Amino acid sequence: MENDNPVDHTSISSSASHRRVQRSTTLNRKYVKKPEKVAAVDSVAKRRADDLKRRQALADKINRERLAALKAGKTLREAAATPAAPTSTPRPLSATIERNLITSPKAEKATKVKDSAVKSALKSVASMDADSGNKKGISTKRTLGAKKLLLAFGCAALAVGIVGYFVSVNTPDISVRVAAMQSGIDATYPTYIPRGYSLSDIVSEDKKISMTFNDSESGSFTLSEEKTSWDNETLEASYVKSTWGNNYTSVREQGITIFISGSNATWINGNILYKIQASGNNLTKKQIKSIVTSL
């Protein structure tokens, strides 16, 4: 059978195409407003963080003031009673926060711990200073002791050197005095000896003493002293001319007449006859005169 009421497909398609698309009832999350509750929580957290920062700043300020007071010699009670000089205008805190800062057991405990640490630090610094002072004192004492010891050794060495020098200088004179006592005359030792010469031998006889001086390069000479009753004229006639002939000269030196022939010489002074007999032409006239005036 054929359908008496055929369907018009063309009309259905047209009406369906002109039908509007229904909007979605689901909210677009991009444009959803932030819930008021979350914003309030964030605001409270921010306030708490700000309050905590201010609290920490205040605590640090109080601790700095107390530390300065301790260094100035004040006690903690005096430091707490001393008003701090305003450095800048502080931000206002709520009464609850201030009360918590003052009365909080944790804050008091932290303050006590910090005060104790400050005291310990100050004691440590003081003890370090005392130890340093003691060490310096000990070091200074040791240095002074070492200096005194070195000075004592130096003085002792100097004294020994001086004594040795005088002994070495006076030894020949002492030997001459001993020989003079044995010979029975008032013999003397010359204070001037030509450079390079040194006493090598002393011979004492009756009323006479002879001293020999040697030099490894220039030779030697002998100085003799003996008692006499001669004067200068007798000496010249009895000894000078008979020994040297006319090969001599006479000079006056400090009131003494000296007869010189080459490096040999003779003179009289105080009833003592002096003679210098050299092994060669090794003494100058100036050296002979220096020997004469040093006796």
C-alpha positions in Angstrom: 0.0 0.0 0.0 1.2 3.3 -0.7 1.3 5.9 2.0 -1.4 8.5 1.6 0.6 11.1 3.6 4.1 11.2 2.4 6.8 13.0 4.6 8.2 16.2 3.3 11.9 15.7 3.9 12.7 19.1 2.4 10.6 21.0 5.0 12.1 19.1 8.0 15.7 19.8 7.0 15.0 23.5 6.5 13.4 23.9 9.9 16.1 22.0 11.6 18.8 24.2 9.9 17.1 27.4 11.1 16.8 26.2 14.7 19.2 28.1 17.2 22.0 26.4 19.1 21.1 26.3 22.8 23.7 27.9 25.1 25.6 25.8 27.6 24.6 26.2 31.2 28.1 25.2 32.5 30.2 28.1 33.9 33.3 29.1 32.2 36.0 28.7 34.8 38.2 31.4 33.2 35.7 34.0 34.3 34.7 32.6 37.7 35.3 35.0 40.5 37.6 34.1 43.4 35.5 33.0 46.4 35.4 35.6 49.1 36.5 33.0 51.7 39.9 32.4 50.1 40.6 36.1 49.8 39.9 36.5 53.5 42.2 33.7 54.4 45.0 35.2 52.3 44.5 38.6 54.0 44.7 37.1 57.5 47.9 35.2 56.5 49.4 38.4 55.2 48.6 40.3 58.4 50.1 37.6 60.5 53.3 37.6 58.4 53.5 41.4 58.8 52.9 41.2 62.5 55.5 38.5 62.8 58.1 40.7 61.0 57.3 43.7 63.2 57.5 41.5 66.2 60.9 40.2 65.2 62.1 43.8 64.4 61.0 44.9 67.9 62.7 42.0 69.6 65.9 42.7 67.7 65.7 46.3 68.7 65.2 45.4 72.4 68.1 43.0 72.3 70.4 45.5 70.7 69.5 48.1 73.3 70.1 45.6 76.1 73.5 44.5 74.6 74.5 48.2 74.4 73.5 48.7 78.0 75.5 45.6 79.1 78.6 46.8 77.3 78.1 50.2 79.0 78.1 48.5 82.4 74.4 48.4 83.2 72.4 45.5 84.5 69.5 44.0 82.5 67.0 45.6 84.9 68.6 49.1 84.3 68.7 48.4 80.6 65.0 47.5 80.5 64.2 50.7 82.5 66.3 53.0 80.3 64.1 54.4 77.5 65.5 53.9 74.0 66.2 56.9 71.8 63.7 56.9 69.0 65.5 56.2 65.7 62.5 56.2 63.5 58.7 56.3 63.7 57.6 52.7 64.5 54.7 51.2 62.8 51.6 50.8 65.1 51.0 47.4 66.5 47.9 46.1 67.9 47.4 45.9 71.6 47.2 42.1 71.5 50.5 41.8 69.7 52.3 44.2 72.1 50.8 42.3 75.1 52.0 39.0 73.6 55.5 40.3 73.0 55.7 41.4 76.6 54.0 38.6 78.4 54.7 35.6 76.1 56.7 32.9 78.0 58.5 32.1 74.7 59.6 35.6 74.3 60.8 35.8 77.9 62.7 32.5 77.5 64.3 33.7 74.3 65.3 37.0 75.9 66.8 35.1 78.9 68.7 32.8 76.6 70.0 35.7 74.6 71.0 37.7 77.7 72.8 34.6 79.0 74.6 34.3 75.7 75.6 38.0 75.8 76.9 37.6 79.3 78.9 34.6 78.4 80.4 36.4 75.3 81.4 39.4 77.4 83.0 37.1 80.0 84.8 35.2 77.3 86.1 38.5 75.9 87.2 39.7 79.3 88.9 36.4 80.1 90.7 36.5 76.7 91.9 40.0 77.4 93.1 38.9 80.8 94.9 35.9 79.4 96.4 38.1 76.7 97.6 40.5 79.3 99.1 37.7 81.4 100.8 36.2 78.4 102.2 39.6 77.5 103.4 40.1 81.1 105.0 36.7 81.1 106.6 37.3 77.7 107.9 40.7 78.9 109.3 39.2 82.1 111.0 36.4 80.1 112.4 39.0 77.7 113.7 41.1 80.5 115.2 38.1 82.2 117.0 37.0 79.0 118.3 40.5 78.5 119.6 40.7 82.1 121.2 37.3 81.6 122.9 38.4 78.4 124.0 41.7 80.0 125.5 39.8 82.9 127.4 37.4 80.5 128.5 40.4 78.5 129.8 42.3 81.6 131.5 39.1 82.8 133.2 38.6 79.4 134.2 42.3 79.3 135.7 42.0 82.8 137.6 38.9 81.9 138.9 40.6 78.8 140.0 43.6 80.7 141.7 41.5 83.3 143.4 39.4 80.7 144.5 42.6 78.9 146.0 44.1 82.0 147.6 40.8 82.9 149.1 40.5 79.5 150.3 44.1 79.6 151.6 44.0 83.1 153.1 40.6 83.0 156.4 41.8 81.6 156.5 44.6 84.1 155.9 42.2 86.9 158.6 39.9 85.6 161.0 42.9 85.4 160.2 43.9 89.0 160.8 40.4 90.2 164.2 40.3 88.4 165.0 43.8 89.7 164.4 42.6 93.2 166.7 39.7 92.6 169.4 41.9 91.1 169.1 44.7 93.7 168.5 47.6 91.4 165.4 49.8 90.6 164.8 48.6 87.1 161.9 49.7 84.9 160.1 48.3 81.9 159.6 50.6 78.9 156.0 51.5 78.1 157.0 52.0 74.4 158.0 49.0 72.4 158.6 49.3 68.6 155.8 47.7 66.5 156.4 43.9 66.0 158.8 43.5 68.9 157.9 41.5 72.1 159.8 40.5 75.2 161.4 37.1 74.8 163.9 36.9 77.7 164.9 38.5 81.0 168.3 37.9 82.6 169.1 39.3 86.1 172.7 39.6 87.5 174.2 41.4 90.4 173.2 45.0 90.1 172.2 44.4 86.5 169.2 43.3 84.4 168.9 42.6 80.7 165.7 42.4 78.6 165.7 40.9 75.1 163.1 41.9 72.5 162.6 39.9 69.3 160.9 40.6 65.9 160.6 37.8 63.4 161.4 40.1 60.5 163.6 42.9 61.9 165.8 41.0 64.3 166.2 41.8 68.0 167.7 44.2 70.5 168.7 44.1 74.1 167.9 46.7 76.8 170.2 46.5 79.8 170.0 48.5 83.1 172.7 48.6 85.8 173.8 50.7 88.7 176.5 53.3 88.0 178.3 56.2 89.6 179.2 57.7 86.2 178.0 61.0 84.7 177.7 61.9 81.0 181.3 62.9 80.6 182.6 59.7 82.2 180.2 57.7 80.1 181.3 59.4 76.9 185.0 59.0 77.7 184.9 55.5 79.2 182.4 53.7 77.1 181.1 55.7 74.0 184.5 56.6 72.5 186.2 53.3 73.4 183.3 51.3 71.8 182.2 53.4 68.8 185.1 55.7 68.3 183.9 58.9 66.6 181.0 57.1 64.9 178.2 58.5 67.2 176.0 61.5 67.8 174.6 62.9 71.0 171.0 64.3 71.4 169.1 65.9 74.3 165.6 64.5 75.0 163.6 65.7 78.1 166.8 66.6 79.9 168.6 63.3 79.1 171.8 63.1 77.0 171.6 60.2 74.6 174.6 58.8 72.7 173.5 57.1 69.5 175.5 55.0 67.1 173.4 53.4 64.4 170.7 51.3 66.2 172.8 51.3 69.4 172.4 53.8 72.2 173.5 54.5 75.8 172.5 57.1 78.5 172.4 57.7 82.2 169.3 58.6 84.3 169.1 58.5 88.1 172.3 56.6 88.7 171.2 53.9 86.2 173.2 53.2 83.1 171.0 52.2 80.1 172.3 50.5 77.0 170.5 49.4 73.8 172.4 46.9 71.7 170.7 45.9 68.4 171.6 42.9 66.3 171.4 45.0 63.1 170.5 48.4 61.8 166.8 47.7 62.8 166.0 50.7 65.1 165.6 54.3 64.0 166.7 57.3 66.0 163.0 58.2 66.6 162.3 54.7 68.0 165.3 54.9 70.3 164.3 58.3 71.6 160.7 57.0 72.3 162.2 54.0 74.2 164.3 56.4 76.3 161.4 58.7 77.2 159.1 55.8 78.1 161.4 54.5 80.8 
